[in-house]
Every structure is written in C-alpha cells, then in structure tokens.
Amino acid sequence: MTWRQSATRRRSMTMRRTSIFLVAALLGVTALVGPARAQTAETDLIFAVTTDYSVSGSCAGIDVLPMWDVETALASVHSDAIARVHGGLVYVVNRLYADNIQVLDPLDGFSTVRQFSVGPGTNPKDIAFVSDTRAYVSRYETSWMLEVDPTTGAITDSIDLSVFADGDGLPEPATMAVVGDRLFVSIQRIDRDYYWLPVAPSWLAVIDTDTNTLVDVEPGTPGTQGIELTATNPYTDTLVGDDGTTLYVGESGAWNALDGGIEAIDITTLTALGFVTTESELGGNLEDFTLPSNGRAHAAVSIMSPAESFCVAFDWDTGELVETVWRPGEWSVPDVELHPGTGQLFVADRTYASPGVRVFDAATGSQLAGLLDVGLPPHDLMLLGDAVTGVEGHAAGTPAEPPACRLIAAPNPSRGEVALTLAGVAGASPSGVAGATCDVTIHDLAGRVVRELQPGATVWDGRDAHGRTVASGVYFARTNSPDVTAAARIVILR
C-alpha cells in the first residue's frame, strides 16, 4: 500500500469513527475527556501487538480519547511477541524462534531503531529496565538470564537461575518487575517431562541489581531461596502496586484446574501475602489482570471445556466476582489493559469472525467502543503514555534523555487552532512556547514534518507548510532546542 493510499484509508476510518464519537457524546461519554482527564490522555496510546499466531505479526495504535481512532501496520514484528515501554521507546520481545529484542521509536513513525539477538533458541519472555543503559532479559529455554545494554544490544552480564529448576533442569523464568535496586523474576517451574505441568513450589526470584546476585530470602534454610508463592505457574505480568511496596502476580496453576489466583507480595519483607482473589471466584484460569480503579479490577480468564476465554470484573477489596464484562464464547480474550486517566478498559478480542479491540467503561462495564479494527487479531495491549512526550530524535546507541518539560496542546482534540504551552521549565512564560525561546515542528504519525512554526510561535493553526488544512488524525508537536525537550500528541477532528 502506498503512503497516499494509506492516508486515504486513515481519513475514511476517521470519518467512520466520527459517527461513533457523536453517538458517544449523546450517551455522555464525553465525560471521559473532561479537563482533568484530557490532560493525562492527550499524549497516550494503547499499543496493540497483533498476530495470526502463524507467520505474521504487526502493531497498531489506538487513541484513548473518543473517537478511538486506530492506526494499523505501525511496524512488523514476530508472530509471537509482547511489548514493553521505557524512555519513550517501545521494546518488542520477539519470542519463540525469533529470539530478539526490537526497539521502535514512536516519534519516528514507529521505525525500528535497533534490533539485537538474545541467543538463538532461548525464547525470551520479558525485558525489564533499571536505567536507559541497563536491562534484564528472561529466557525460557535456559537457566541464564541476561543483562544487556538496550542502547546497543550488548550483553553485559548473565545470572544463573538453575537453583530454581525443577527435574527437567530448567526454571522457566518469565515476567519481571524492577523496584528500586531489586529485580523480581517469576519462576514457573514447568515439567517438560510430565505434560508441561507446573511443579510446586513456584517462586519469585529476587536479584540485587547492584551486584547481579541472587538474594536469599530465607538465610536460615539451606540453599538460595526465592519468595515462595501460594500457587504455581506465575503466568501474568508482574505489576507494581500504587504504594510502591507491593507486587501483584497472577498464578495460573494447572490449566485444567482452578487452583490459582492473584497474589500480593510484600517487597519490603520479601514475603507472599496470599490471594487478592482466586481463580475459583473469577471462574477461570488467569490470563491477565489489571490493578483496581475505584476498587474495581478486571481479569482475562479462560476455561478448558468448553474452550473459551473472557473478561470479568471483581471487587479488589473482597475478591468477589462483580460481573462478566465480555464473553464472546470462544478462546478469544488474551489481554486487558486499563487506562487510569480516562477510566477505560481496553479488551483484546480475537473472535475468529471479527477480531479487534473493544473499549468499556471500567466503572460500569458498559461498552463505549467496538469493534476497533487493529489489523491482525490483537494479542498484547500496552499503555504507551507520557513517556513518549519526552522523546527527542536520537541516534541508535544513544540513550534517550529525560524530558525537561511538558508541552501542552489545547484544545485537544481540536477542529482548528491549537495553543501550545510549556510547563515545568524554569522561566517558561504562561503565554506559551515563546517564554522558553524554542521552536516547534509538527509531525504526522509516520514522523514526517508537516509544519515548522515560526520561532516563538504559540499557536498551530492546523495547516501544513503549504497553508493547506491538515486532515483529521493524530499529530505530534515537538520542540527543537538543545535546552528544551518536549512533545505533545494532538488529535485533529474535521
């Protein structure tokens, strides 16, 4: 497809979704973009990894604001992949038979700025970051974890996890989380010699990132101990609670039994605190879950007979099931993602006849949008948020600098002019960009320059360099100054 054809397709999609936006407005959905929430959402995207689970993988971006515009085919990835974000860049973990990390730059049209191997046949499962130049990669087919420099792909160290292996000799390290100077690694212990069933106990391994050594959480017990989990098979992402001292991990146990749950982990005492809720309560094996919003959380769960997966809501304080939010009747809901700023729940729906992403009100369970076509069926959803606003163009091998300020665009969405204001910069004038003496360029989603504003300009009139009104869609305003680093995402409605 040519760029012109792609642009025509985007305009057509935008026109269709404008009708959705108008209906949503009549239903009161515009409350999602009130002043307090719009500021947190204006630069956010839901990044979707999509796949046919065979030979093809791709990525799509979904606006979090009504009309939930979608941009498909942002990048080609492996058919078995997940995504993480750090420093404004997207790190795609290309897993089984690909065995590499692919780095995408959202402000350069999601181009691949680097790609590096983590070892043939090692099947990477996750990447977790300590800093711009230090990250860890868990690998399913080996006991050795890697420390890498993500700016170059160089392997800088390795850590032996064989002490946690079951009888087949592998510990099956999976998802990870970094809190302070500790790295927490979920250890699944899957017995490949006995029907790939989990072997008790499962653990969270704890690694001191200053020394790259395992922390023995029970010094009085022979050997090196991790945090023993209540159930087996820690399968979901490992999430950090709002208090910064509690981790949450979904333990799926055996897939033919509802024997797991979402467990809380105290990272100050390095102890498991028990289940927040159980698979029995939720009615299925854990595939994914969200942290709570106003006491209500969500999970993607599955059952084996009949084979199907679905999304449920539960009370975070009591663990009780509240309702089934979406149950299409197939094995089709692999992932859910909460956007806290707007209170929306994004649900990946791989229904064979009509795959896509659906949007629900996280507080009530009512559907706000769907079905959003993201190209191939969605597999993994990730919030690509404010980290993007601080990314400057940078060469491969050079870590991204942290943002110096925030560039605010208002109104956003806009049907005409957009005022640009800098916040968080010493000496920045309330009147706008001129106070920080930096210039601004406007880019489209593919990274092309649409307009260079005059020095000190505080308003973009919604026109390109030739004076033509730009089409509906998503644009980025970026600063052009060595002293000021900021960007803002702008939605134009026509």
Secondary structure, 3 states (H helix, E strand, C coil): CCHHHHHHHHHHHHHHHHHHHHHHHHCCHHHHHCHHHHHHHCCCEEEEEEECCCCCEEEEEEECCCCCCEECCCCEECCCEEEEEECCEEEEEECCCCCEEEEEEHHHCCEEEEEEECCCCCCEEEEEEEECCEEEEEECCCCEEEEEECCCCEEEEEEECHHHCCCCCCCCEEEEEEECCEEEEEECCEECCCCCEECCCCEEEEEECCCCEECCCCCCCCCCCCEECCCCCEEEEEEECCCCCEEEEEECCCCCCCCCEEEEEECCCCEEEEEEEEHHHHCCEEEEECCCECCEEEEEEEECCCCEEEEEEEECCCCCEEEEEECCCCECCCCEEEECCCCEEEEEECCCCCCEEEEEECCCCCEEEEEECCCCCEEEEEEECHHHHHCCCCCCCCCCCCCCCEEEEECCCECCCEEEEEECCCCCCCCCHHHHCCEEEEEECCCCEEEECCCCCCEECCECCCCCECCCEEEEEEEECCCCCCEEEEEECC
